[in-house]
């Protein structure tokens, strides 16, 4: 699911 991948991407950006 692309939405799940997007959530992971967002989480990585938020961690920085």
Backbone as CSV, one residue per row, in Angstrom:
resi,resn,N_x,N_y,N_z,CA_x,CA_y,CA_z,C_x,C_y,C_z
1,UNK,0.850,-1.207,0.000,0.000,0.000,0.000,0.881,1.251,0.000
2,UNK,0.694,2.101,-0.976,1.535,3.305,-1.090,1.342,4.241,0.094
3,UNK,0.139,4.267,0.656,-0.121,5.158,1.793,0.738,4.763,2.987
4,UNK,0.914,3.445,3.193,1.745,2.963,4.299,3.187,3.396,4.091
5,UNK,3.655,3.317,2.834,5.018,3.755,2.543,5.142,5.254,2.789
6,UNK,4.126,5.998,2.437,4.157,7.451,2.642,4.239,7.771,4.126
7,UNK,3.497,7.032,4.947,3.531,7.282,6.397,4.937,7.059,6.939
8,UNK,5.600,6.003,6.467,6.963,5.722,6.917,7.890,6.869,6.496
9,UNK,7.695,7.388,5.293,8.509,8.489,4.794,8.298,9.741,5.662
10,UNK,7.049,9.991,5.990,6.731,11.153,6.824,7.366,11.002,8.200
11,UNK,7.290,9.792,8.770,7.866,9.575,10.101,9.368,9.828,10.079
12,UNK,10.037,9.407,9.013,11.479,9.620,8.925,11.790,11.109,8.830
13,UNK,10.964,11.852,8.094,11.200,13.296,7.983,10.975,13.969,9.335
14,UNK,9.962,13.525,10.067,9.665,14.132,11.367,10.787,13.872,12.362
15,UNK,11.460,12.726,12.249,12.525,12.396,13.194,13.726,13.329,13.028
16,UNK,13.916,13.856,11.827,15.088,14.706,11.597,14.897,16.096,12.182
